[in-house]
């Protein structure tokens, strides 16, 4: 099943509102995530965002920083989608789905 279709079904089934954070080189990705999850008026129960496992550009956020930040705001990683590999062996980046506890 296509990931978008799966996520749409999941959002429909849970009733959660899904926040998405695009990762753009040169932007402060962690600040964008803080803004999305840290303001109660815009608090999402689920967040879909890119996790970088390998360095791809200067100043990028690493997966550990993203996971720690979301964990500090009560989110847990529940799914990984769109996995991209380096040399067919190591995950280079993927999309992670986080949900509040």
N, C-alpha and C positions, 0 to 999 in steps of 0.2 A: 504494500500500500504506500502511496506517495506520502512523504512526511507532512506536507501542508494539510493534506486531507486528514491524516491521522491527528495532527494537532487541532484542527478545526473540530473534529469529533470529540476530542478530549476536552476542549474548552466548552463545547456545548454540553457534554455530559456532566462536567464538574461545576459549571456556572462561574468559573474563575474568569477574571479579566486578564488577558495576556499582554504584558509589556514587552516591547522589543527594543534592543539597543544595537544599532548598527556600529560596527567597528571601522573607523576611517583613519588611515595613517595620518599622524600629525595632530589628531584631536586627543584630548585627555579622556580616554575611555573610562577610567575609574571615576572621574568626576561626573560623567554622563550617567553611570550606574548609580552613584550616590544620589544624584538628583531624582532618578526614577524611583528608587526604593526608599529614600529617606524622608520624603515629604508625605505626611499622613494623608493629605487631600488627594494625592495621586498614587497611593500605595496599591500595587498590583499583587494579587495572590500568586501569580505565576509570571516568570520572566524568562524569555528566550534570548540568548546572546552567544556571541562567538567566544570560544576558548582557544587561546594560542598555546600550543605545546612546544613549539620551536620558534626561535627568533626569525622574524621575517622583515622587520623594519625597526629603525631606531626609535626608542621611546615607547615601544609597545608594552601593553600589560600582559603579564604571564598568567597562566591559568590559576596558579596558587593565590595570587593577589585577588583575582576575581572571586574565586571560591571563598576565600577568607572574608572578603567584604560582604558578600551575600550571606554567609553564615552569621556574621555579626548582626545582620538585620533579620535573622530568623528564617532564612531560606535554605533548602536542601536540594542538592542535585538529584533529579529523578529520572533523567533521560539524556542520551547523547545522540545527535542526529547529524547528517551531512558530514560524515567523517572523511577527512582528506589525509592521505598517507604520503610520507616521504620515502621514496625508493621501495614502495610496497611493504614496508616493514614497521615504520614508526608513525604514530599519529602526528600530523603537523598542525592541524586545527580541526575544530568541530563546533557544532552548535550545542549548547547545553541548555536544558530546561530545568529551571529551579522553581520550587513551590514553597510557600510559607508553611510552617508547621501548624 
